[in-house]
Amino acid sequence: STISGGGSMFPTVKWLFFDVGSTLVDEQLCYVLRLQEIASLANLPYELIWETAMQFYRQNQKGDARAAERFGVKMPAWHTEMERLYPDARPCLNKLHQRYSLGIIANQPPGIRERLHRHGILQFFDLIVASAEEGLSKPDRRIFETALQKSGCASDQAVMIGDRIDNDILPARQLGMHTVWVRQGFGQYWKITNEAEKPDYQVDNLAELCKLLL
C-alpha cells in the first residue's frame, strides 16, 4: 500500500501496539550467534546452517528451530545481551507517543521492562503485555485480548505493528485490529498465502512507519 503523511490512514486509532524482536530491536547478532552455535554443535560449516535456516524461513517456517531439528542438535539459548535497538526506533517512538498511547504485545523472556529501559525506550510505553508475565504467547489471540482489555481500547481503534505475519498480523486481524507489517529480520521473507494474512500496510523500517502514522 502507498504511504502518505498526515496520519489519515487510521483516523480513529488511539493505541499502537508493538512487537519487540525484529520490530523495535535488531536481533541479527542473536540469530547469527545461535546459528553459529548450531553449526558448532552439529560440527558442520556455518554456511550450511545459514542456508538451511534461510530455506525454512522462505517456506514460512522458523529457520533456526528447523535447522537445529534437521541436524539433530538442541536449540541453543537466546542471548538477549546481543540485541540492539534499531537506530530509527527511539526517534519514531518519541514522535508517535505524542499522538497515540503506545503498548507492547510480545513473546519475550522475563525482564522485558529492564531491557526496554536499557535500550532507552521504556518511558514511551503506557502498557506492556509480554508472554513471560502473562503465561500466554502469540499467536494465541488471548494475549491480544488481554492488551485490549487492559488498555480499554476497542480493537478497531488499535494497530498491531510487528515483523511476523503468523504471530502479529494474523491474530490481530482476526480480532479486528488494524495491522502494519514491518519487514525486518527473517520475518521479511514470509510469503503471504491468503487474504487473512494481508496487513493493512507494510513498511520496511520504523522511519517509514512514522510517515504512515503521523
Salt bridges, closest charged atoms under 4 A:
ASP19 OD1 - LYS138 NZ 2.92
GLU37 OE2 - HIS79 NE2 3.44
ASP64 OD2 - ARG34 NH1 2.79
ASP64 OD1 - LYS62 NZ 3.65
GLU69 OE1 - ARG66 NE 3.71
GLU81 OE2 - HIS79 ND1 2.85
ASP126 OD2 - HIS97 NE2 3.47
GLU134 OE2 - LYS150 NZ 3.08
ASP140 OD2 - ARG142 NH2 2.73
ASP166 OD1 - ARG164 NE 2.82
ASP168 OD1 - LYS138 NZ 2.52
GLU195 OE1 - LYS198 NZ 3.26
ASP200 OD2 - HIS178 ND1 3.89
